Amino acid sequence: MDIQSMLKGIKFPINKQGLMQFIKDKKAPSEAMTMINGLPNREFTSIDDLTGELDM
């Protein structure tokens, strides 16, 4: 699973709820939804900020 390709086109800043909706709209696999669901409930300011939380 390539989470970075699924995040292509995302606009920052984005919070966890917005991120979940973005991934859902992309029809991402359940593994991606599980990864996003495990993130802290906060606003992410950049792709580096987000992928850092995902340990990528």
PDBQT receptor file of N, H, CA, C and O in Angstrom, charges set to zero:
ATOM      1  N   MET A   1       0.844  -1.180   0.000  1.00  0.00    +0.000 N 
ATOM      2  CA  MET A   1       0.000   0.000   0.000  1.00  0.00    +0.000 C 
ATOM      3  C   MET A   1       0.890   1.244   0.000  1.00  0.00    +0.000 C 
ATOM      4  O   MET A   1       1.808   1.358   0.812  1.00  0.00    +0.000 OA
ATOM      5  N   ASP A   2       0.614   2.158  -0.901  1.00  0.00    +0.000 N 
ATOM      6  H   ASP A   2      -0.132   2.065  -1.561  1.00  0.00    +0.000 HD
ATOM      7  CA  ASP A   2       1.384   3.393  -1.010  1.00  0.00    +0.000 C 
ATOM      8  C   ASP A   2       0.534   4.552  -0.512  1.00  0.00    +0.000 C 
ATOM      9  O   ASP A   2      -0.205   5.171  -1.278  1.00  0.00    +0.000 OA
ATOM     10  N   ILE A   3       0.650   4.837   0.775  1.00  0.00    +0.000 N 
ATOM     11  H   ILE A   3       1.250   4.335   1.397  1.00  0.00    +0.000 HD
ATOM     12  CA  ILE A   3      -0.161   5.889   1.385  1.00  0.00    +0.000 C 
ATOM     13  C   ILE A   3       0.165   7.251   0.778  1.00  0.00    +0.000 C 
ATOM     14  O   ILE A   3      -0.720   8.098   0.660  1.00  0.00    +0.000 OA
ATOM     15  N   GLN A   4       1.423   7.474   0.391  1.00  0.00    +0.000 N 
ATOM     16  H   GLN A   4       2.142   6.786   0.487  1.00  0.00    +0.000 HD
ATOM     17  CA  GLN A   4       1.779   8.774  -0.175  1.00  0.00    +0.000 C 
ATOM     18  C   GLN A   4       1.057   9.035  -1.490  1.00  0.00    +0.000 C 
ATOM     19  O   GLN A   4       0.675  10.173  -1.763  1.00  0.00    +0.000 OA
ATOM     20  N   SER A   5       0.862   8.013  -2.307  1.00  0.00    +0.000 N 
ATOM     21  H   SER A   5       1.172   7.088  -2.086  1.00  0.00    +0.000 HD
ATOM     22  CA  SER A   5       0.120   8.225  -3.552  1.00  0.00    +0.000 C 
ATOM     23  C   SER A   5      -1.351   8.502  -3.260  1.00  0.00    +0.000 C 
ATOM     24  O   SER A   5      -1.998   9.244  -4.000  1.00  0.00    +0.000 OA
ATOM     25  N   MET A   6      -1.883   7.917  -2.197  1.00  0.00    +0.000 N 
ATOM     26  H   MET A   6      -1.358   7.314  -1.596  1.00  0.00    +0.000 HD
ATOM     27  CA  MET A   6      -3.274   8.186  -1.816  1.00  0.00    +0.000 C 
ATOM     28  C   MET A   6      -3.453   9.600  -1.295  1.00  0.00    +0.000 C 
ATOM     29  O   MET A   6      -4.552  10.152  -1.351  1.00  0.00    +0.000 OA
ATOM     30  N   LEU A   7      -2.376  10.186  -0.788  1.00  0.00    +0.000 N 
ATOM     31  H   LEU A   7      -1.484   9.737  -0.742  1.00  0.00    +0.000 HD
ATOM     32  CA  LEU A   7      -2.446  11.539  -0.238  1.00  0.00    +0.000 C 
ATOM     33  C   LEU A   7      -2.222  12.614  -1.297  1.00  0.00    +0.000 C 
ATOM     34  O   LEU A   7      -2.285  13.806  -0.998  1.00  0.00    +0.000 OA
ATOM     35  N   LYS A   8      -1.961  12.196  -2.525  1.00  0.00    +0.000 N 
ATOM     36  H   LYS A   8      -1.909  11.227  -2.768  1.00  0.00    +0.000 HD
ATOM     37  CA  LYS A   8      -1.717  13.159  -3.604  1.00  0.00    +0.000 C 
ATOM     38  C   LYS A   8      -2.940  14.059  -3.777  1.00  0.00    +0.000 C 
ATOM     39  O   LYS A   8      -4.069  13.584  -3.896  1.00  0.00    +0.000 OA
ATOM     40  N   GLY A   9      -2.689  15.363  -3.789  1.00  0.00    +0.000 N 
ATOM     41  H   GLY A   9      -1.772  15.749  -3.692  1.00  0.00    +0.000 HD
ATOM     42  CA  GLY A   9      -3.763  16.329  -3.971  1.00  0.00    +0.000 C 
ATOM     43  C   GLY A   9      -4.374  16.840  -2.681  1.00  0.00    +0.000 C 
ATOM     44  O   GLY A   9      -5.263  17.690  -2.713  1.00  0.00    +0.000 OA
ATOM     45  N   ILE A  10      -3.911  16.335  -1.548  1.00  0.00    +0.000 N 
ATOM     46  H   ILE A  10      -3.189  15.644  -1.522  1.00  0.00    +0.000 HD
ATOM     47  CA  ILE A  10      -4.463  16.776  -0.267  1.00  0.00    +0.000 C 
ATOM     48  C   ILE A  10      -4.038  18.214   0.007  1.00  0.00    +0.000 C 
ATOM     49  O   ILE A  10      -2.924  18.614  -0.332  1.00  0.00    +0.000 OA
ATOM     50  N   LYS A  11      -4.919  18.979   0.614  1.00  0.00    +0.000 N 
ATOM     51  H   LYS A  11      -5.823  18.654   0.889  1.00  0.00    +0.000 HD
ATOM     52  CA  LYS A  11      -4.651  20.385   0.936  1.00  0.00    +0.000 C 
ATOM     53  C   LYS A  11      -4.417  20.514   2.436  1.00  0.00    +0.000 C 
ATOM     54  O   LYS A  11      -5.188  19.998   3.245  1.00  0.00    +0.000 OA
ATOM     55  N   PHE A  12      -3.359  21.198   2.788  1.00  0.00    +0.000 N 
ATOM     56  H   PHE A  12      -2.732  21.618   2.132  1.00  0.00    +0.000 HD
ATOM     57  CA  PHE A  12      -3.014  21.442   4.187  1.00  0.00    +0.000 C 
ATOM     58  C   PHE A  12      -3.287  22.891   4.525  1.00  0.00    +0.000 C 
ATOM     59  O   PHE A  12      -3.220  23.744   3.640  1.00  0.00    +0.000 OA
ATOM     60  N   PRO A  13      -3.593  23.201   5.779  1.00  0.00    +0.000 N 
ATOM     61  CA  PRO A  13      -3.697  22.285   6.907  1.00  0.00    +0.000 C 
ATOM     62  C   PRO A  13      -4.971  21.440   6.819  1.00  0.00    +0.000 C 
ATOM     63  O   PRO A  13      -5.957  21.835   6.197  1.00  0.00    +0.000 OA
ATOM     64  N   ILE A  14      -4.920  20.268   7.458  1.00  0.00    +0.000 N 
ATOM     65  H   ILE A  14      -4.118  19.947   7.962  1.00  0.00    +0.000 HD
ATOM     66  CA  ILE A  14      -6.063  19.364   7.496  1.00  0.00    +0.000 C 
ATOM     67  C   ILE A  14      -6.072  18.656   8.849  1.00  0.00    +0.000 C 
ATOM     68  O   ILE A  14      -5.022  18.290   9.377  1.00  0.00    +0.000 OA
ATOM     69  N   ASN A  15      -7.265  18.471   9.398  1.00  0.00    +0.000 N 
ATOM     70  H   ASN A  15      -8.118  18.769   8.969  1.00  0.00    +0.000 HD
ATOM     71  CA  ASN A  15      -7.355  17.755  10.664  1.00  0.00    +0.000 C 
ATOM     72  C   ASN A  15      -7.633  16.276  10.404  1.00  0.00    +0.000 C 
ATOM     73  O   ASN A  15      -7.835  15.860   9.263  1.00  0.00    +0.000 OA
ATOM     74  N   LYS A  16      -7.640  15.499  11.468  1.00  0.00    +0.000 N 
ATOM     75  H   LYS A  16      -7.476  15.837  12.395  1.00  0.00    +0.000 HD
ATOM     76  CA  LYS A  16      -7.817  14.049  11.334  1.00  0.00    +0.000 C 
ATOM     77  C   LYS A  16      -9.143  13.715  10.657  1.00  0.00    +0.000 C 
ATOM     78  O   LYS A  16      -9.192  12.831   9.801  1.00  0.00    +0.000 OA
ATOM     79  N   GLN A  17     -10.215  14.409  11.027  1.00  0.00    +0.000 N 
ATOM     80  H   GLN A  17     -10.175  15.128  11.721  1.00  0.00    +0.000 HD
ATOM     81  CA  GLN A  17     -11.524  14.145  10.427  1.00  0.00    +0.000 C 
ATOM     82  C   GLN A  17     -11.504  14.432   8.926  1.00  0.00    +0.000 C 
ATOM     83  O   GLN A  17     -12.029  13.646   8.137  1.00  0.00    +0.000 OA
ATOM     84  N   GLY A  18     -10.907  15.542   8.534  1.00  0.00    +0.000 N 
ATOM     85  H   GLY A  18     -10.481  16.180   9.174  1.00  0.00    +0.000 HD
ATOM     86  CA  GLY A  18     -10.797  15.877   7.116  1.00  0.00    +0.000 C 
ATOM     87  C   GLY A  18      -9.953  14.870   6.361  1.00  0.00    +0.000 C 
ATOM     88  O   GLY A  18     -10.245  14.529   5.215  1.00  0.00    +0.000 OA
ATOM     89  N   LEU A  19      -8.909  14.402   7.013  1.00  0.00    +0.000 N 
ATOM     90  H   LEU A  19      -8.672  14.679   7.944  1.00  0.00    +0.000 HD
ATOM     91  CA  LEU A  19      -8.034  13.395   6.418  1.00  0.00    +0.000 C 
ATOM     92  C   LEU A  19      -8.779  12.079   6.212  1.00  0.00    +0.000 C 
ATOM     93  O   LEU A  19      -8.632  11.437   5.172  1.00  0.00    +0.000 OA
ATOM     94  N   MET A  20      -9.573  11.680   7.196  1.00  0.00    +0.000 N 
ATOM     95  H   MET A  20      -9.692  12.202   8.041  1.00  0.00    +0.000 HD
ATOM     96  CA  MET A  20     -10.368  10.453   7.070  1.00  0.00    +0.000 C 
ATOM     97  C   MET A  20     -11.325  10.573   5.881  1.00  0.00    +0.000 C 
ATOM     98  O   MET A  20     -11.486   9.624   5.115  1.00  0.00    +0.000 OA
ATOM     99  N   GLN A  21     -11.956  11.733   5.728  1.00  0.00    +0.000 N 
ATOM    100  H   GLN A  21     -11.825  12.505   6.351  1.00  0.00    +0.000 HD
ATOM    101  CA  GLN A  21     -12.886  11.933   4.621  1.00  0.00    +0.000 C 
ATOM    102  C   GLN A  21     -12.153  11.911   3.286  1.00  0.00    +0.000 C 
ATOM    103  O   GLN A  21     -12.641  11.324   2.320  1.00  0.00    +0.000 OA
ATOM    104  N   PHE A  22     -10.992  12.542   3.225  1.00  0.00    +0.000 N 
ATOM    105  H   PHE A  22     -10.595  13.019   4.009  1.00  0.00    +0.000 HD
ATOM    106  CA  PHE A  22     -10.188  12.564   2.003  1.00  0.00    +0.000 C 
ATOM    107  C   PHE A  22      -9.833  11.144   1.573  1.00  0.00    +0.000 C 
ATOM    108  O   PHE A  22      -9.993  10.787   0.406  1.00  0.00    +0.000 OA
ATOM    109  N   ILE A  23      -9.353  10.336   2.516  1.00  0.00    +0.000 N 
ATOM    110  H   ILE A  23      -9.223  10.626   3.464  1.00  0.00    +0.000 HD
ATOM    111  CA  ILE A  23      -8.970   8.946   2.226  1.00  0.00    +0.000 C 
ATOM    112  C   ILE A  23     -10.193   8.129   1.814  1.00  0.00    +0.000 C 
ATOM    113  O   ILE A  23     -10.127   7.319   0.890  1.00  0.00    +0.000 OA
ATOM    114  N   LYS A  24     -11.304   8.350   2.504  1.00  0.00    +0.000 N 
ATOM    115  H   LYS A  24     -11.358   9.008   3.255  1.00  0.00    +0.000 HD
ATOM    116  CA  LYS A  24     -12.547   7.632   2.175  1.00  0.00    +0.000 C 
ATOM    117  C   LYS A  24     -13.000   7.971   0.755  1.00  0.00    +0.000 C 
ATOM    118  O   LYS A  24     -13.399   7.088  -0.004  1.00  0.00    +0.000 OA
ATOM    119  N   ASP A  25     -12.936   9.253   0.406  1.00  0.00    +0.000 N 
ATOM    120  H   ASP A  25     -12.612   9.970   1.023  1.00  0.00    +0.000 HD
ATOM    121  CA  ASP A  25     -13.335   9.692  -0.938  1.00  0.00    +0.000 C 
ATOM    122  C   ASP A  25     -12.447   9.077  -2.021  1.00  0.00    +0.000 C 
ATOM    123  O   ASP A  25     -12.892   8.883  -3.151  1.00  0.00    +0.000 OA
ATOM    124  N   LYS A  26     -11.204   8.774  -1.682  1.00  0.00    +0.000 N 
ATOM    125  H   LYS A  26     -10.841   8.932  -0.763  1.00  0.00    +0.000 HD
ATOM    126  CA  LYS A  26     -10.278   8.138  -2.626  1.00  0.00    +0.000 C 
ATOM    127  C   LYS A  26     -10.482   6.626  -2.693  1.00  0.00    +0.000 C 
ATOM    128  O   LYS A  26      -9.805   5.928  -3.448  1.00  0.00    +0.000 OA
ATOM    129  N   LYS A  27     -11.432   6.129  -1.886  1.00  0.00    +0.000 N 
ATOM    130  H   LYS A  27     -11.983   6.695  -1.273  1.00  0.00    +0.000 HD
ATOM    131  CA  LYS A  27     -11.725   4.685  -1.832  1.00  0.00    +0.000 C 
ATOM    132  C   LYS A  27     -10.472   3.883  -1.466  1.00  0.00    +0.000 C 
ATOM    133  O   LYS A  27     -10.155   2.860  -2.073  1.00  0.00    +0.000 OA
ATOM    134  N   ALA A  28      -9.783   4.388  -0.455  1.00  0.00    +0.000 N 
ATOM    135  H   ALA A  28     -10.040   5.219   0.039  1.00  0.00    +0.000 HD
ATOM    136  CA  ALA A  28      -8.558   3.742   0.021  1.00  0.00    +0.000 C 
ATOM    137  C   ALA A  28      -8.880   2.410   0.691  1.00  0.00    +0.000 C 
ATOM    138  O   ALA A  28      -9.983   2.220   1.202  1.00  0.00    +0.000 OA
ATOM    139  N   PRO A  29      -7.921   1.494   0.690  1.00  0.00    +0.000 N 
ATOM    140  CA  PRO A  29      -8.139   0.210   1.360  1.00  0.00    +0.000 C 
ATOM    141  C   PRO A  29      -8.289   0.395   2.872  1.00  0.00    +0.000 C 
ATOM    142  O   PRO A  29      -7.883   1.415   3.429  1.00  0.00    +0.000 OA
ATOM    143  N   SER A  30      -8.867  -0.589   3.509  1.00  0.00    +0.000 N 
ATOM    144  H   SER A  30      -9.197  -1.418   3.057  1.00  0.00    +0.000 HD
ATOM    145  CA  SER A  30      -9.113  -0.508   4.951  1.00  0.00    +0.000 C 
ATOM    146  C   SER A  30      -7.818  -0.329   5.742  1.00  0.00    +0.000 C 
ATOM    147  O   SER A  30      -7.836   0.259   6.823  1.00  0.00    +0.000 OA
ATOM    148  N   GLU A  31      -6.699  -0.824   5.222  1.00  0.00    +0.000 N 
ATOM    149  H   GLU A  31      -6.684  -1.301   4.343  1.00  0.00    +0.000 HD
ATOM    150  CA  GLU A  31      -5.405  -0.648   5.900  1.00  0.00    +0.000 C 
ATOM    151  C   GLU A  31      -5.070   0.835   6.038  1.00  0.00    +0.000 C 
ATOM    152  O   GLU A  31      -4.565   1.267   7.074  1.00  0.00    +0.000 OA
ATOM    153  N   ALA A  32      -5.349   1.607   5.000  1.00  0.00    +0.000 N 
ATOM    154  H   ALA A  32      -5.760   1.256   4.158  1.00  0.00    +0.000 HD
ATOM    155  CA  ALA A  32      -5.080   3.047   5.039  1.00  0.00    +0.000 C 
ATOM    156  C   ALA A  32      -5.988   3.724   6.051  1.00  0.00    +0.000 C 
ATOM    157  O   ALA A  32      -5.546   4.596   6.798  1.00  0.00    +0.000 OA
ATOM    158  N   MET A  33      -7.246   3.331   6.083  1.00  0.00    +0.000 N 
ATOM    159  H   MET A  33      -7.606   2.623   5.476  1.00  0.00    +0.000 HD
ATOM    160  CA  MET A  33      -8.187   3.901   7.046  1.00  0.00    +0.000 C 
ATOM    161  C   MET A  33      -7.726   3.596   8.472  1.00  0.00    +0.000 C 
ATOM    162  O   MET A  33      -7.825   4.449   9.354  1.00  0.00    +0.000 OA
ATOM    163  N   THR A  34      -7.229   2.392   8.695  1.00  0.00    +0.000 N 
ATOM    164  H   THR A  34      -7.148   1.699   7.979  1.00  0.00    +0.000 HD
ATOM    165  CA  THR A  34      -6.742   2.008  10.021  1.00  0.00    +0.000 C 
ATOM    166  C   THR A  34      -5.534   2.851  10.418  1.00  0.00    +0.000 C 
ATOM    167  O   THR A  34      -5.429   3.288  11.564  1.00  0.00    +0.000 OA
ATOM    168  N   MET A  35      -4.629   3.079   9.476  1.00  0.00    +0.000 N 
ATOM    169  H   MET A  35      -4.715   2.724   8.545  1.00  0.00    +0.000 HD
ATOM    170  CA  MET A  35      -3.450   3.913   9.750  1.00  0.00    +0.000 C 
ATOM    171  C   MET A  35      -3.864   5.333  10.127  1.00  0.00    +0.000 C 
ATOM    172  O   MET A  35      -3.364   5.892  11.103  1.00  0.00    +0.000 OA
ATOM    173  N   ILE A  36      -4.769   5.905   9.358  1.00  0.00    +0.000 N 
ATOM    174  H   ILE A  36      -5.175   5.450   8.566  1.00  0.00    +0.000 HD
ATOM    175  CA  ILE A  36      -5.220   7.270   9.610  1.00  0.00    +0.000 C 
ATOM    176  C   ILE A  36      -5.980   7.340  10.929  1.00  0.00    +0.000 C 
ATOM    177  O   ILE A  36      -5.828   8.300  11.685  1.00  0.00    +0.000 OA
ATOM    178  N   ASN A  37      -6.786   6.341  11.205  1.00  0.00    +0.000 N 
ATOM    179  H   ASN A  37      -6.909   5.562  10.591  1.00  0.00    +0.000 HD
ATOM    180  CA  ASN A  37      -7.559   6.312  12.446  1.00  0.00    +0.000 C 
ATOM    181  C   ASN A  37      -6.652   6.301  13.672  1.00  0.00    +0.000 C 
ATOM    182  O   ASN A  37      -7.044   6.783  14.735  1.00  0.00    +0.000 OA
ATOM    183  N   GLY A  38      -5.443   5.755  13.536  1.00  0.00    +0.000 N 
ATOM    184  H   GLY A  38      -5.124   5.364  12.673  1.00  0.00    +0.000 HD
ATOM    185  CA  GLY A  38      -4.501   5.702  14.645  1.00  0.00    +0.000 C 
ATOM    186  C   GLY A  38      -3.753   7.003  14.898  1.00  0.00    +0.000 C 
ATOM    187  O   GLY A  38      -2.995   7.103  15.863  1.00  0.00    +0.000 OA
ATOM    188  N   LEU A  39      -3.955   7.992  14.049  1.00  0.00    +0.000 N 
ATOM    189  H   LEU A  39      -4.571   7.910  13.266  1.00  0.00    +0.000 HD
ATOM    190  CA  LEU A  39      -3.275   9.278  14.214  1.00  0.00    +0.000 C 
ATOM    191  C   LEU A  39      -3.871  10.069  15.378  1.00  0.00    +0.000 C 
ATOM    192  O   LEU A  39      -5.032   9.867  15.736  1.00  0.00    +0.000 OA
ATOM    193  N   PRO A  40      -3.085  10.965  15.967  1.00  0.00    +0.000 N 
ATOM    194  CA  PRO A  40      -3.636  11.833  17.012  1.00  0.00    +0.000 C 
ATOM    195  C   PRO A  40      -4.670  12.790  16.415  1.00  0.00    +0.000 C 
ATOM    196  O   PRO A  40      -4.614  13.124  15.231  1.00  0.00    +0.000 OA
ATOM    197  N   ASN A  41      -5.592  13.214  17.237  1.00  0.00    +0.000 N 
ATOM    198  H   ASN A  41      -5.637  12.943  18.199  1.00  0.00    +0.000 HD
ATOM    199  CA  ASN A  41      -6.656  14.116  16.800  1.00  0.00    +0.000 C 
ATOM    200  C   ASN A  41      -6.132  15.554  16.841  1.00  0.00    +0.000 C 
ATOM    201  O   ASN A  41      -6.311  16.268  17.828  1.00  0.00    +0.000 OA
ATOM    202  N   ARG A  42      -5.487  15.958  15.756  1.00  0.00    +0.000 N 
ATOM    203  H   ARG A  42      -5.342  15.378  14.955  1.00  0.00    +0.000 HD
ATOM    204  CA  ARG A  42      -4.913  17.305  15.668  1.00  0.00    +0.000 C 
ATOM    205  C   ARG A  42      -4.865  17.745  14.218  1.00  0.00    +0.000 C 
ATOM    206  O   ARG A  42      -5.208  16.988  13.310  1.00  0.00    +0.000 OA
ATOM    207  N   GLU A  43      -4.434  18.980  14.014  1.00  0.00    +0.000 N 
ATOM    208  H   GLU A  43      -4.155  19.595  14.752  1.00  0.00    +0.000 HD
ATOM    209  CA  GLU A  43      -4.294  19.506  12.660  1.00  0.00    +0.000 C 
ATOM    210  C   GLU A  43      -2.884  19.214  12.142  1.00  0.00    +0.000 C 
ATOM    211  O   GLU A  43      -1.895  19.397  12.852  1.00  0.00    +0.000 OA
ATOM    212  N   PHE A  44      -2.816  18.762  10.903  1.00  0.00    +0.000 N 
ATOM    213  H   PHE A  44      -3.620  18.614  10.326  1.00  0.00    +0.000 HD
ATOM    214  CA  PHE A  44      -1.542  18.495  10.240  1.00  0.00    +0.000 C 
ATOM    215  C   PHE A  44      -1.276  19.638   9.272  1.00  0.00    +0.000 C 
ATOM    216  O   PHE A  44      -2.168  20.062   8.536  1.00  0.00    +0.000 OA
ATOM    217  N   THR A  45      -0.037  20.134   9.278  1.00  0.00    +0.000 N 
ATOM    218  H   THR A  45       0.687  19.789   9.876  1.00  0.00    +0.000 HD
ATOM    219  CA  THR A  45       0.280  21.339   8.512  1.00  0.00    +0.000 C 
ATOM    220  C   THR A  45       0.990  21.089   7.192  1.00  0.00    +0.000 C 
ATOM    221  O   THR A  45       1.071  21.982   6.348  1.00  0.00    +0.000 OA
ATOM    222  N   SER A  46       1.507  19.868   7.009  1.00  0.00    +0.000 N 
ATOM    223  H   SER A  46       1.441  19.143   7.694  1.00  0.00    +0.000 HD
ATOM    224  CA  SER A  46       2.234  19.557   5.774  1.00  0.00    +0.000 C 
ATOM    225  C   SER A  46       2.287  18.048   5.582  1.00  0.00    +0.000 C 
ATOM    226  O   SER A  46       1.958  17.284   6.489  1.00  0.00    +0.000 OA
ATOM    227  N   ILE A  47       2.703  17.631   4.400  1.00  0.00    +0.000 N 
ATOM    228  H   ILE A  47       2.971  18.252   3.663  1.00  0.00    +0.000 HD
ATOM    229  CA  ILE A  47       2.857  16.202   4.131  1.00  0.00    +0.000 C 
ATOM    230  C   ILE A  47       3.945  15.620   5.029  1.00  0.00    +0.000 C 
ATOM    231  O   ILE A  47       3.832  14.477   5.474  1.00  0.00    +0.000 OA
ATOM    232  N   ASP A  48       4.995  16.392   5.299  1.00  0.00    +0.000 N 
ATOM    233  H   ASP A  48       5.087  17.319   4.938  1.00  0.00    +0.000 HD
ATOM    234  CA  ASP A  48       6.060  15.912   6.185  1.00  0.00    +0.000 C 
ATOM    235  C   ASP A  48       5.550  15.724   7.610  1.00  0.00    +0.000 C 
ATOM    236  O   ASP A  48       5.908  14.756   8.281  1.00  0.00    +0.000 OA
ATOM    237  N   ASP A  49       4.722  16.645   8.064  1.00  0.00    +0.000 N 
ATOM    238  H   ASP A  49       4.431  17.431   7.518  1.00  0.00    +0.000 HD
ATOM    239  CA  ASP A  49       4.108  16.543   9.391  1.00  0.00    +0.000 C 
ATOM    240  C   ASP A  49       3.268  15.268   9.475  1.00  0.00    +0.000 C 
ATOM    241  O   ASP A  49       3.362  14.517  10.445  1.00  0.00    +0.000 OA
ATOM    242  N   LEU A  50       2.461  15.037   8.468  1.00  0.00    +0.000 N 
ATOM    243  H   LEU A  50       2.385  15.647   7.680  1.00  0.00    +0.000 HD
ATOM    244  CA  LEU A  50       1.575  13.875   8.442  1.00  0.00    +0.000 C 
ATOM    245  C   LEU A  50       2.350  12.566   8.339  1.00  0.00    +0.000 C 
ATOM    246  O   LEU A  50       2.106  11.640   9.113  1.00  0.00    +0.000 OA
ATOM    247  N   THR A  51       3.274  12.481   7.400  1.00  0.00    +0.000 N 
ATOM    248  H   THR A  51       3.472  13.233   6.771  1.00  0.00    +0.000 HD
ATOM    249  CA  THR A  51       4.008  11.225   7.234  1.00  0.00    +0.000 C 
ATOM    250  C   THR A  51       4.924  10.954   8.429  1.00  0.00    +0.000 C 
ATOM    251  O   THR A  51       5.226   9.798   8.726  1.00  0.00    +0.000 OA
ATOM    252  N   GLY A  52       5.365  12.007   9.112  1.00  0.00    +0.000 N 
ATOM    253  H   GLY A  52       5.119  12.946   8.871  1.00  0.00    +0.000 HD
ATOM    254  CA  GLY A  52       6.141  11.820  10.339  1.00  0.00    +0.000 C 
ATOM    255  C   GLY A  52       5.325  11.115  11.408  1.00  0.00    +0.000 C 
ATOM    256  O   GLY A  52       5.843  10.262  12.129  1.00  0.00    +0.000 OA
ATOM    257  N   GLU A  53       4.059  11.465  11.510  1.00  0.00    +0.000 N 
ATOM    258  H   GLU A  53       3.638  12.158  10.924  1.00  0.00    +0.000 HD
ATOM    259  CA  GLU A  53       3.167  10.800  12.467  1.00  0.00    +0.000 C 
ATOM    260  C   GLU A  53       2.886   9.365  12.051  1.00  0.00    +0.000 C 
ATOM    261  O   GLU A  53       2.626   8.511  12.899  1.00  0.00    +0.000 OA
ATOM    262  N   LEU A  54       2.937   9.098  10.764  1.00  0.00    +0.000 N 
ATOM    263  H   LEU A  54       3.149   9.792  10.076  1.00  0.00    +0.000 HD
ATOM    264  CA  LEU A  54       2.690   7.747  10.256  1.00  0.00    +0.000 C 
ATOM    265  C   LEU A  54       3.954   6.890  10.285  1.00  0.00    +0.000 C 
ATOM    266  O   LEU A  54       3.930   5.736   9.858  1.00  0.00    +0.000 OA
ATOM    267  N   ASP A  55       5.058   7.448  10.785  1.00  0.00    +0.000 N 
ATOM    268  H   ASP A  55       5.078   8.386  11.132  1.00  0.00    +0.000 HD
ATOM    269  CA  ASP A  55       6.351   6.750  10.838  1.00  0.00    +0.000 C 
ATOM    270  C   ASP A  55       6.800   6.280   9.467  1.00  0.00    +0.000 C 
ATOM    271  O   ASP A  55       7.229   5.137   9.308  1.00  0.00    +0.000 OA
ATOM    272  N   MET A  56       6.705   7.151   8.484  1.00  0.00    +0.000 N 
ATOM    273  H   MET A  56       6.357   8.079   8.614  1.00  0.00    +0.000 HD
ATOM    274  CA  MET A  56       7.096   6.810   7.114  1.00  0.00    +0.000 C 
ATOM    275  C   MET A  56       8.467   7.382   6.831  1.00  0.00    +0.000 C 
ATOM    276  O   MET A  56       8.991   7.214   5.730  1.00  0.00    +0.000 OA
TER     277      MET A  56
